[in-house]
Amino acid sequence: MQPKKLGILVGGGPAPGINSVIGAATIRSIIKGTEVIGILDGFKWIMRGDISHVKELTIQNVSRIHFRGGSYIGISRDNPTKNPKDLETVVTSLLRLNIDKLITIGGDDTAYSAMKLEEMANGRIRVVHVPKTIDNDLELPHGINTFGFQTARHLGVEIVKNLMVDAQTTSRWYFVITMGRKAGHLALGIGKAAGATLTIIPEEFTDKNPITMKKLVDILVGAIIKRLSYGRPDGVAVLAEGLVEKMSPEDIQSLVSVERDEHDNIRLAEINFGEILKKRVQERLADFGLKTTIVAKNIGYELRCADPIPFDMEYTRDLGFCAARFILEGGNAAMVSIQNGQFVPLYFKDIIDKKTGRTRIRMVDINSESYQIARRYMIRLSLEDFQDPHELAKYAATAGVSLDAFKQQFYYLVENDVSYEPFDGLQIVQGIRENDHGRAKKSAKASAEKA
């Protein structure tokens, strides 16, 4: 009987650090006496019964791949869960390759495929998943990042930083669209770190405060007018691409003919969201007799296959090592996580959203202090602006309309905005002083007791 092998497969989109996982998992497995097979192009070939697209992974050919972006064994979005026959073919293909252990690397769609594959295999193949996505939207505990996020944010900040200088130099605005299908972690991470003029993410909008194209345009126009009133004709707005998915079906269909991928997700990269926003914002500014140069910029593909920064390089090697050790020791049906420096398996049965049957999505917590700090530094209309007649007069004058007309056109943006909670700085300072005073009294009492 031939010895059983371990397979490694990558699904979804690229993310910095994939090769580090592949390399670490391969080296650990071979040292423990297990042969490793790289399955090329995700599920694409094996779900069709084609087992010729594989690559033997050795210590020699993976020992330095952790420095590089991309995927040494390719990647694809092919989805074997749409048809039970395809899933059954995947199991059969793996068994024909003599694989009884499989490490999958991917985001929430690949995690779901891994879970359904393990169920279909019914004990014949053990499956462990390594969470990968620059969107940072898999629900890992304690705010742990998905791998690739920190590298993508780092490079995104470098791009936005340069655009901010260009914007100021040339007196123009940039609308930067970042990846983030469901959640706004990447957009907010880039915008906050770079100090962009404003960042808009899907989590800001609720059933009480739904997103529409008109509202999005008015938020941007309001920010441009507010910025102009301060004498600044330039700015950079960072927007998460996932804003499109939260729009009404009517708004989405009005953008372009919408295509969907194998996992039924809208192909957001095919929608020229930035250019559409640019055109509509310029039309809205013209209503006020204002004109500004706007440049739309998509960043995403530049980030996905970048060489990982040291954080992700180390993090992903740990994940690959732990995935291999866990599965070689009999582990199964779990996602890999590192918590407080320790490996913790997250079993599929515990991370599934009972409503959707899929892995839970982690959204930005708009009630967190981290988000509120980000909002305080943004230049955009807020409820406080409408409560300050002096500020409001400046904005109305810049727009060339009366105070009442400005309120009528823009107040609706802030009246139901639950994502921004103004706080009284004086109360905070007073609280700090009171705490300091209390500590001083306790210290004096302790000194007196010692005396």
C-alpha positions as CSV (number, residue, x, y, z in Angstrom):
1,M,0.0,0.0,0.0
2,Q,1.3,3.5,-0.9
3,P,1.9,5.9,1.9
4,K,-0.8,8.5,2.4
5,K,0.0,12.1,1.3
6,L,-0.9,15.6,2.4
7,G,-2.4,18.0,-0.1
8,I,-2.4,21.8,-0.1
9,L,-4.9,23.9,-2.1
10,V,-5.5,27.7,-2.3
11,G,-8.9,29.2,-3.2
12,G,-10.4,32.6,-3.6
13,G,-8.3,35.7,-4.3
14,P,-4.6,36.2,-3.7
15,A,-3.3,37.7,-0.3
16,P,0.3,38.3,0.8
17,G,1.6,35.4,2.8
18,I,0.1,32.5,0.9
19,N,3.5,31.2,0.0
20,S,4.7,31.4,3.6
21,V,1.8,29.0,4.7
22,I,2.6,26.6,1.8
23,G,6.3,26.6,2.7
24,A,6.0,26.2,6.4
25,A,3.3,23.5,6.1
26,T,5.4,21.6,3.5
27,I,8.6,21.6,5.5
28,R,6.9,20.5,8.7
29,S,5.1,17.7,7.0
30,I,8.1,16.4,5.1
31,I,10.3,16.5,8.3
32,K,7.5,14.3,9.9
33,G,7.8,11.8,7.0
34,T,4.7,12.8,5.0
35,E,4.9,13.5,1.2
36,V,3.2,16.8,0.2
37,I,1.3,17.5,-3.1
38,G,0.4,21.0,-4.2
39,I,-3.0,21.0,-6.0
40,L,-2.8,23.6,-8.7
41,D,-5.4,26.3,-9.3
42,G,-7.6,25.6,-6.3
43,F,-10.6,23.3,-6.9
44,K,-10.6,24.1,-10.7
45,W,-9.3,20.8,-12.0
46,I,-10.0,18.3,-9.2
47,M,-13.7,19.1,-9.2
48,R,-13.7,18.1,-12.9
49,G,-11.9,14.8,-12.1
50,D,-8.6,16.0,-13.6
51,I,-5.8,15.0,-11.3
52,S,-2.9,15.9,-13.6
53,H,-2.6,19.5,-12.4
54,V,-0.5,18.9,-9.3
55,K,3.0,19.6,-8.1
56,E,5.2,17.8,-5.7
57,L,6.3,20.1,-2.9
58,T,9.7,19.5,-1.5
59,I,11.8,21.4,1.1
60,Q,14.1,22.4,-1.7
61,N,11.5,24.1,-3.9
62,V,9.6,25.8,-1.1
63,S,12.4,26.9,1.3
64,R,12.5,30.5,0.1
65,I,9.0,31.1,-1.3
66,H,7.9,32.9,1.9
67,F,9.6,36.1,0.7
68,R,7.3,36.4,-2.3
69,G,3.7,37.3,-3.0
70,G,1.3,35.4,-5.1
71,S,0.7,31.7,-4.9
72,Y,3.3,29.1,-5.8
73,I,0.6,26.6,-6.7
74,G,-1.9,29.0,-8.3
75,I,-5.4,29.9,-7.1
76,S,-9.0,30.0,-8.4
77,R,-12.5,30.8,-7.3
78,D,-14.1,27.6,-8.7
79,N,-16.8,26.5,-6.3
80,P,-17.4,22.8,-5.8
81,T,-20.3,23.3,-3.4
82,K,-22.8,24.4,-6.0
83,N,-23.3,20.8,-7.2
84,P,-23.0,17.8,-4.9
85,K,-21.6,15.8,-7.8
86,D,-18.7,18.3,-8.1
87,L,-18.0,17.9,-4.4
88,E,-18.1,14.2,-4.7
89,T,-15.6,14.4,-7.6
90,V,-13.3,16.5,-5.5
91,V,-13.3,13.7,-2.8
92,T,-12.7,11.0,-5.4
93,S,-9.9,13.0,-7.1
94,L,-8.1,13.5,-3.7
95,L,-8.4,9.8,-2.9
96,R,-7.0,8.9,-6.4
97,L,-4.0,11.1,-5.5
98,N,-3.7,9.1,-2.3
99,I,-4.3,12.2,-0.3
100,D,-6.0,11.6,3.1
101,K,-5.1,15.0,4.6
102,L,-5.9,18.4,3.0
103,I,-4.9,21.9,4.0
104,T,-7.0,24.6,2.3
105,I,-6.0,28.3,2.3
106,G,-8.6,30.9,1.6
107,G,-11.4,33.2,2.8
108,D,-14.9,32.6,3.8
109,D,-16.0,31.0,0.5
110,T,-13.0,28.5,0.6
111,A,-13.7,27.9,4.3
112,Y,-17.3,26.9,3.4
113,S,-16.0,24.6,0.6
114,A,-13.5,23.0,3.1
115,M,-16.3,22.4,5.6
116,K,-18.6,20.8,3.0
117,L,-15.7,18.7,1.6
118,E,-14.9,17.3,5.0
119,E,-18.6,16.4,5.5
120,M,-18.7,14.7,2.0
121,A,-15.4,12.8,2.8
122,N,-17.0,11.3,5.9
123,G,-13.8,10.5,7.6
124,R,-11.8,9.4,4.5
125,I,-10.1,12.8,4.3
126,R,-9.2,15.1,7.1
127,V,-9.4,18.9,6.3
128,V,-7.9,21.9,8.0
129,H,-8.4,25.5,6.8
130,V,-6.0,28.5,7.1
131,P,-8.0,31.8,7.0
132,K,-6.8,34.2,4.3
133,T,-8.2,37.5,3.2
134,I,-7.0,41.1,2.9
135,D,-10.6,42.1,3.8
136,N,-10.0,41.0,7.4
137,D,-13.6,39.9,7.6
138,L,-13.4,36.3,9.0
139,E,-14.7,36.3,12.6
140,L,-11.4,35.4,14.4
141,P,-11.5,35.9,18.1
142,H,-10.0,38.9,20.0
143,G,-9.7,41.0,16.9
144,I,-7.0,38.8,15.4
145,N,-6.2,39.7,11.8
146,T,-6.6,37.5,8.9
147,F,-3.3,37.0,7.1
148,G,-2.5,39.5,4.3
149,F,-4.5,42.3,5.9
150,Q,-1.5,44.1,7.5
151,T,0.6,43.9,4.3
152,A,-2.4,45.2,2.2
153,R,-3.0,48.0,4.6
154,H,0.7,48.9,4.7
155,L,1.0,49.2,1.0
156,G,-2.4,50.9,0.7
157,V,-1.3,53.6,3.1
158,E,1.8,54.2,1.0
159,I,-0.4,54.7,-2.1
160,V,-2.8,57.0,-0.3
161,K,0.0,59.0,1.3
162,N,1.4,59.8,-2.2
163,L,-2.1,60.6,-3.5
164,M,-2.6,63.1,-0.6
165,V,0.5,64.9,-1.5
166,D,-0.5,65.0,-5.2
167,A,-4.0,66.2,-4.3
168,Q,-2.6,69.1,-2.3
169,T,0.0,69.9,-4.9
170,T,-2.5,70.0,-7.8
171,S,-5.7,71.1,-5.9
172,R,-7.7,68.1,-6.8
173,W,-9.7,65.3,-5.1
174,Y,-9.1,61.6,-5.3
175,F,-11.8,59.0,-4.7
176,V,-9.9,55.8,-3.7
177,I,-11.9,52.6,-3.9
178,T,-10.4,49.7,-1.9
179,M,-11.3,46.1,-1.6
180,G,-13.7,44.9,1.1
181,R,-16.7,43.0,-0.2
182,K,-18.7,42.8,3.0
183,A,-16.8,44.8,5.6
184,G,-14.8,48.1,5.7
185,H,-11.7,47.0,7.6
186,L,-9.2,47.6,4.8
187,A,-10.7,50.9,3.8
188,L,-10.8,52.2,7.4
189,G,-7.4,50.8,8.2
190,I,-5.9,52.6,5.2
191,G,-7.9,55.8,5.6
192,K,-7.3,56.2,9.4
193,A,-3.6,55.4,9.3
194,A,-2.9,57.7,6.3
195,G,-5.1,60.5,7.7
196,A,-7.3,60.6,4.6
197,T,-9.9,63.4,4.4
198,L,-12.7,60.9,5.0
199,T,-13.4,57.2,4.8
200,I,-16.8,55.7,4.0
201,I,-17.6,52.0,4.9
202,P,-20.7,49.8,4.6
203,E,-21.1,49.5,8.4
204,E,-22.1,53.1,8.7
205,F,-25.4,52.3,7.1
206,T,-28.3,50.5,8.8
207,D,-32.0,49.8,8.1
208,K,-32.8,53.2,9.7
209,N,-30.0,54.8,7.7
210,P,-29.9,52.9,4.4
211,I,-27.3,53.7,1.8
212,T,-28.4,55.1,-1.6
213,M,-26.3,56.5,-4.5
214,K,-27.8,59.9,-3.8
215,K,-26.8,59.8,-0.1
216,L,-23.2,58.6,-1.0
217,V,-22.9,61.5,-3.5
218,D,-24.2,64.0,-1.0
219,I,-21.8,62.8,1.7
220,L,-18.9,63.4,-0.7
221,V,-20.3,66.7,-1.9
222,G,-20.8,67.9,1.7
223,A,-17.2,67.0,2.6
224,I,-15.9,68.9,-0.5
225,I,-17.9,72.0,0.5
226,K,-16.8,71.8,4.1
227,R,-13.2,71.4,3.0
228,L,-13.6,74.4,0.6
229,S,-14.9,76.5,3.4
230,Y,-11.6,76.0,5.2
231,G,-9.7,77.1,2.1
232,R,-8.7,73.7,0.9
233,P,-9.7,72.6,-2.6
234,D,-8.1,69.2,-2.3
235,G,-8.8,65.9,-0.5
236,V,-8.7,62.2,-0.6
237,A,-11.8,60.0,0.1
238,V,-11.3,56.3,0.8
239,L,-14.4,54.1,0.0
240,A,-14.9,50.4,0.5
241,E,-16.1,48.6,-2.6
242,G,-18.6,46.8,-0.5
243,L,-20.7,49.9,-0.4
244,V,-22.1,48.7,-3.7
245,E,-23.5,45.5,-2.2
246,K,-25.4,47.4,0.4
247,M,-27.2,49.5,-2.1
248,S,-30.7,48.8,-3.2
249,P,-31.1,46.5,-6.3
250,E,-32.3,49.5,-8.3
251,D,-29.2,51.4,-7.5
252,I,-26.9,48.5,-8.2
253,Q,-28.6,47.8,-11.6
254,S,-28.3,51.5,-12.5
255,L,-24.5,51.3,-12.2
256,V,-23.8,48.8,-15.0
257,S,-24.8,45.2,-16.0
258,V,-23.8,43.4,-12.9
259,E,-21.9,40.1,-13.2
260,R,-21.5,37.5,-10.4
261,D,-18.7,35.0,-9.7
262,E,-18.8,31.3,-8.9
263,H,-19.8,32.0,-5.3
264,D,-22.7,34.3,-6.4
265,N,-20.8,37.4,-5.3
266,I,-21.1,40.6,-7.4
267,R,-17.9,41.1,-9.4
268,L,-17.2,44.4,-7.7
269,A,-13.9,44.8,-9.6
270,E,-15.9,44.9,-12.9
271,I,-17.9,47.9,-11.7
272,N,-16.1,51.2,-12.3
273,F,-17.5,52.5,-9.0
274,G,-15.1,55.4,-8.6
275,E,-15.7,56.8,-12.1
276,I,-19.5,56.6,-11.6
277,L,-19.2,58.5,-8.3
278,K,-16.9,61.0,-9.8
279,K,-19.4,61.9,-12.6
280,R,-22.3,62.1,-10.2
281,V,-20.4,64.2,-7.6
282,Q,-19.3,66.6,-10.3
283,E,-22.9,67.0,-11.5
284,R,-24.1,67.7,-8.0
285,L,-21.3,70.2,-7.4
286,A,-22.4,72.0,-10.6
287,D,-25.8,72.6,-8.9
288,F,-23.9,75.0,-6.6
289,G,-21.8,76.5,-9.3
290,L,-18.7,74.6,-8.0
291,K,-16.2,72.8,-10.0
292,T,-13.4,70.5,-8.9
293,T,-11.0,68.0,-10.5
294,I,-11.7,64.5,-9.3
295,V,-9.6,61.4,-10.0
296,A,-11.0,58.0,-9.4
297,K,-8.4,55.4,-8.3
298,N,-9.0,51.7,-7.5
299,I,-6.5,50.0,-5.3
300,G,-6.7,46.2,-4.7
301,Y,-4.9,44.3,-7.3
302,E,-1.7,46.2,-6.4
303,L,-2.0,44.9,-2.8
304,R,-3.1,41.2,-3.3
305,C,0.2,39.7,-4.6
306,A,2.6,42.0,-2.9
307,D,5.5,40.5,-1.0
308,P,4.4,40.2,2.6
309,I,5.8,42.5,5.3
310,P,7.7,40.9,8.1
311,F,4.5,40.7,10.3
312,D,2.6,38.7,7.8
313,M,5.7,36.6,6.8
314,E,6.1,35.5,10.4
315,Y,2.4,35.1,11.1
316,T,1.7,33.0,8.1
317,R,4.7,30.7,8.7
318,D,3.3,30.1,12.2
319,L,-0.2,29.3,10.7
320,G,1.3,26.9,8.2
321,F,3.4,25.1,10.8
322,C,0.4,24.8,13.1
323,A,-1.9,23.6,10.3
324,A,0.5,20.8,9.4
325,R,1.2,19.8,13.0
326,F,-2.5,19.7,13.8
327,I,-3.6,17.6,10.8
328,L,-0.6,15.3,11.1
329,E,-1.5,14.6,14.8
330,G,-5.1,13.6,13.8
331,G,-6.8,17.1,13.8
332,N,-9.8,17.6,11.6
333,A,-12.6,20.0,10.6
334,A,-11.1,23.1,12.0
335,M,-9.7,26.5,11.1
336,V,-6.3,27.5,12.3
337,S,-5.8,30.5,14.7
338,I,-3.0,31.9,16.8
339,Q,-4.2,33.4,20.1
340,N,-1.9,35.0,22.5
341,G,1.0,33.2,20.9
342,Q,-0.7,29.8,21.2
343,F,-2.3,27.6,18.5
344,V,-6.1,27.3,19.0
345,P,-8.3,25.3,16.6
346,L,-11.6,26.9,15.6
347,Y,-13.8,23.9,14.7
348,F,-16.1,24.3,11.8
349,K,-19.2,23.5,13.8
350,D,-18.4,26.4,16.2
351,I,-17.8,29.1,13.6
352,I,-20.8,28.6,11.4
353,D,-23.5,31.3,11.3
354,K,-26.7,29.3,11.9
355,K,-28.8,31.7,9.7
356,T,-26.6,31.4,6.6
357,G,-24.9,28.1,7.1
358,R,-21.6,29.8,6.3
359,T,-18.6,31.1,8.3
360,R,-19.5,34.2,10.2
361,I,-18.5,37.6,8.8
362,R,-16.7,40.1,11.1
363,M,-17.8,43.7,10.5
364,V,-16.2,47.0,11.7
365,D,-17.6,47.9,15.1
366,I,-18.9,51.4,14.6
367,N,-19.5,51.8,18.3
368,S,-15.8,51.1,19.1
369,E,-13.6,53.9,20.4
370,S,-11.2,53.1,17.5
371,Y,-13.9,53.9,14.9
372,Q,-15.1,57.0,16.8
373,I,-11.6,58.4,16.8
374,A,-11.4,57.8,13.1
375,R,-14.6,59.8,12.6
376,R,-13.4,62.7,14.7
377,Y,-10.5,63.3,12.3
378,M,-12.6,63.1,9.1
379,I,-13.6,66.2,7.3
380,R,-17.3,65.5,6.6
381,L,-20.7,67.0,7.6
382,S,-21.8,66.0,11.2
383,L,-24.7,66.8,13.5
384,E,-22.4,69.2,15.4
385,D,-22.0,71.3,12.2
386,F,-25.7,71.9,12.0
387,Q,-25.8,72.9,15.6
388,D,-23.1,75.6,15.1
389,P,-24.6,78.6,13.2
390,H,-21.1,80.0,12.5
391,E,-19.8,76.9,10.8
392,L,-23.1,76.4,9.0
393,A,-23.0,79.9,7.6
394,K,-19.5,79.2,6.2
395,Y,-20.7,76.1,4.4
396,A,-23.8,77.7,3.0
397,A,-21.8,80.7,1.8
398,T,-19.3,78.3,0.1
399,A,-22.2,76.5,-1.6
400,G,-23.8,79.9,-2.6
401,V,-27.1,79.0,-0.9
402,S,-29.1,80.2,2.2
403,L,-28.7,78.5,5.6
404,D,-32.2,77.0,5.2
405,A,-31.5,75.7,1.7
406,F,-28.2,74.1,2.9
407,K,-30.0,72.4,5.8
408,Q,-32.8,71.3,3.5
409,Q,-30.3,69.6,1.2
410,F,-27.8,68.1,3.6
411,Y,-29.3,67.7,7.1
412,Y,-30.8,64.3,6.3
413,L,-27.3,62.9,6.1
414,V,-26.7,63.4,9.8
415,E,-30.1,63.1,11.5
416,N,-30.0,59.3,11.6
417,D,-26.3,58.7,11.6
418,V,-25.8,56.3,14.5
419,S,-22.2,55.5,13.4
420,Y,-20.9,58.8,14.8
421,E,-21.3,59.6,18.4
422,P,-20.1,63.1,19.3
423,F,-18.5,63.3,22.7
424,D,-17.8,66.2,25.0
425,G,-14.1,66.8,25.3
426,L,-14.6,69.0,28.3
427,Q,-16.4,66.1,30.1
428,I,-13.5,63.8,29.3
429,V,-10.9,66.2,30.5
430,Q,-13.0,66.8,33.7
431,G,-13.2,63.0,34.2
432,I,-9.5,62.7,33.9
433,R,-9.0,65.5,36.4
434,E,-11.4,64.0,38.8
435,N,-9.7,60.6,38.5
436,D,-6.3,62.2,39.0
437,H,-7.7,64.1,42.0
438,G,-9.0,60.9,43.5
439,R,-5.7,59.1,43.0
440,A,-3.9,62.1,44.6
441,K,-6.2,61.9,47.7
442,K,-5.6,58.1,48.0
443,S,-1.9,58.7,47.7
444,A,-1.9,61.4,50.4
445,K,-4.0,59.1,52.7
446,A,-1.5,56.2,52.1
447,S,1.4,58.5,52.9
448,A,-0.2,59.7,56.1
449,E,-0.9,56.1,57.2
450,K,2.7,55.2,56.6
451,A,3.9,58.2,58.6
